[in-house]
Amino acid sequence: MNQLDLTRTATCCEQVYFIEPDAGLLCRILGLYAARALDVLRVDYVYAAQTVMKLSVRVGDGQADTSDIADSVRVLVAKVSTFVGVISTVEQVEHVAPRHEEAQV
């Protein structure tokens, strides 16, 4: 294992949106991530209630600076919150240590 691999961390940001169930709105939100060239690591959506869908989007980039990703996420959250059908938005920034495969003996 390389020492550099042990100390490197990735930056991940997760946004949670509560939106009306609408495929067009979902596409508009994800299109904003593509327009900002953010790496989408995971997208999850579930019905939180009969008329409310919870959308979780996790983005990250091991090469970008934490402040760059956080700034992009803040702009996205502010933009998405203006869309008709968006009920609430939340953002969270975290640092994640990379996973390493254990060596087999």
N, C-alpha and C positions, 0 to 999 in steps of 0.2 A: 504494500500500500504506500502510496506517495504521501509525503508530509503535506504537500500543497492540497491534496484532496481532503485531508482531515480538517483543515482550517477554513476552507471555502464554504460559504453559505449562499443559498439562493434567496431571492426576495420574492415573496408571494403576496398577492393582495386578493382578498375575497370580498365580493360585493354581494349583498342579498337584496333582492327586489321583491316587493309584494305588488303584483300586477293583476289586472283583470285577465282572464284566460283569453288570449288573442294571439294567434300565430304571427300576424303581421307585426304586432308590437314586439314580440320575441325576436323576430328577424331584424327589426330596426335597432334594437338594443345590441344584438350581437354584431351587427354591421358597424356600429360605432367602435367596437374593439378592433375589428379588421382595419378600419380607416386609420386608427392610431397605431397600427402595426404592433399590437400587444399580443404576446403568446398566450392563448387561452389554454390552460392546463386541464380544466374540468368545468363542465356545465351540468348542473342538476336542476330539475324542476319537478315540483310536486304540488298537488292541490292542498292548500292550507285550509281552505273552506270551500263551500260549494261555488262561490263566485270569486275566489281569490287564489292565485297561483303564486307559489314561492319559487323564485328563480335565483340560484346561486351560481356565480361565475368566479372562478379562480384564475388569475393571470399571474404570470411570473416570467422572469428572465434572469438567468444566472450572470449575464454580462452587463446588464444595465445597473445604474446607480439606484439605490433605494429611493432617493428623492425624486428621480425621474419617473419611476413607476408610480410613486405616491401622487405626484402632481398630475400625471395622466389619469389616474383613477379618480382623483377629486374632480377633474374637469368632466369625466364621463358621468359620474354620479350626479353632478349638478345638471348636466344636459339631460340625462334620462329622467330626472325628477320633474322636468317640465313637460314630458310626454303625457298626453291624455291617456288615462288608464293605469298610470303608475300611482300606487297608493303610498308606498314608503320605500326608502332606500337606506342602506347601511353599508359602511365600508370598514375593512379591517386590514392592516398591514402586519405581516409577520415574517420572521426570518426562519428559514428551514434549513437544517443541516442536511447535506446530501446523504442518501442511503448508500451503504457499501455492502457488497456481497461478502459474507464470511468465507474465509479460505477453508477449503476442505482439507482435512488432515489425512 
